[in-house]
Amino acid sequence: MAETRFDIVAMGDAIVDVIASCDEDFLVNHRLPKGSMQLLTPQAADSLYAAMGQAREMSGGSAANSMAGIAAMGARSAFIGQVAGDQLGTIFAHDMHALGVHFDTPPLSFGPPTGRCLILVTPDGQRTMNTAPGASHELDVSALDEALVRDSAILFLEGYLFGPARPRAAMMRAVDIAHAAGRKVAFTLSESVCIADRKAGFHAMLDGGGVDLLFANEDEALQLTGRTGLEEALAELSQKVPTLVITRGAAGALAVEDGKTVRIPAMPVPNVVDTTGAGDLFAAGFLTARVKGAPLAKCLSTGAIAAAEIISHYGARPEADLKEWIEL
Amino acid sequence: MAETRFDIVAMGDAIVDVIASCDEDFLVNHRLPKGSMQLLTPQAADSLYAAMGQAREMSGGSAANSMAGIAAMGARSAFIGQVAGDQLGTIFAHDMHALGVHFDTPPLSFGPPTGRCLILVTPDGQRTMNTAPGASHELDVSALDEALVRDSAILFLEGYLFGPARPRAAMMRAVDIAHAAGRKVAFTLSESVCIADRKAGFHAMLDGGGVDLLFANEDEALQLTGRTGLEEALAELSQKVPTLVITRGAAGALAVEDGKTVRIPAMPVPNVVDTTGAGDLFAAGFLTARVKGAPLAKCLSTGAIAAAEIISHYGARPEADLKEWIEL
């Protein structure tokens, strides 16, 4: 495989997080299942925002967070995602560039505003996400920079953005381009609540050989396979993808590759502040170690370290000097 | 004095802070004097923003931060300031309302965007502020809610906004309205670098009896009086205002009123993260204690506690439950 310009290019939601603390009652009163992600209409988003406390804004988006983490850890990352030509879009693009992530998807000059994710953090550090995707779900195949996909060793796709038809079509096209160029495709299932209505699409992609590396958490693996036990789910999924990576929260993480299973324990985190971005940074750590040629166990532990950093503060973008933490 | 609808109404910059970490070299390379505040042209702001690292956005503005703190401590506060009809303006208004601060200055539908303050925080926790005031400096006397000023026990004015002619005229008008209604006027000098070019205006206001309560730090008191010793500066300023409050950083704070001087030591803060908002929250604590009828020493110590909370985390809006901290 020839040298590529980027190690990883991702396609995902281009979103600014709006993060506020709340108490448990607030979630109950607004009927928001704790720890979940729901999509909001613009009206529902405005109404929830009005009810929320004082907030801080930080660039977010699941795969975008992963690319930010990868850049912070010293690998070469790029991002494809749709913002609008507004102030939040400018903030999103600034933060990508500031981290050294290549990002040049042109902002939309019409249609909905840049997407927001209203994130409510309870005192236990759990985040409940409420996404008004806005321009993000308008990502069209015409905005796909095909040369960028060809010129990146790994194409990384986010399950959240696989729901709406338009960006899904762009993702499917990107998979074809990547594979035709001899690149690998990594996919993250993103969220168990997303799976129900896109299960057929996920399975078609997996069965069609579209995915070389699948990231999922335990819940997502069970949901996708319809199994009740993790071992059965692993057996099924590992038949469909060359590399399967499963995160299990406090139970650690595991990977199945070439018929072998590698397991690591979870990293102890003394003070969990905000769990937003844990999965995103796990993927970032894993992929960074992977492109640096680390063995599978090291890829898992690098993911765990990056996830531990992100949950020890507010927001889903790294604060500490991750390069020093990971020792690759 | 009849019962009022609000304890305190402030006029100040309506600004969103854009906060990023940087190293000492960044300040040197961009010729930014550490710890200072400078006004930027829109072009200079765009260029500095492009050079800055990944940022978080939080509502700011000096007097606005004070009103946020006052509301968090359980007093009734209101704010008058100018935003534009854009996303940052919506964020600013949301955060005021979320904290229970009355704010209904109509957004500008033309002209510059909502103001931003690009804040660079060095590893020692010092903040260097770079303000692109935008719509904030367009505050016009026509936007002044005169009934709101009449209906608030204290009018609180921010020195930063006293520079540009248009908001200064609105402030002078507000002082007349407040005094005609039997209200008190508090004024904060805001920043020693602001004083040089607005010294005459400050003195005219003080000499004309416009100010009942003056907040300044040691530097500002020396700059304004042109004295070299604090005692001489105190002697001069305390002739001009019924209540003089001086903050001295690690040396604590003092107040001069009715010929008596009260001094308190500084609060120890184990982990200074970001000094942004220290003066704003000191004023908030002092004023909250004041409107609750606390004695002068208690007003000073309440200010010190509120300032200690704000410098122990990023951003100039309170995070802890300040009401519990201050025990009024």
Interface residues (C-beta under 8 A of the other chain):
Chain A: A20 S21 Y49 A50 M52 G53 Q54 A55 R56 E57 M58 S59 A68 D86 Q87 L88 I91 H94 D95 H97 A98 L99 P113 G315 R317 E319
Chain B: A20 S21 Y49 A50 M52 G53 Q54 A55 R56 E57 M58 S59 A68 D86 Q87 L88 I91 H94 D95 H97 A98 L99 P113 G315 R317 E319
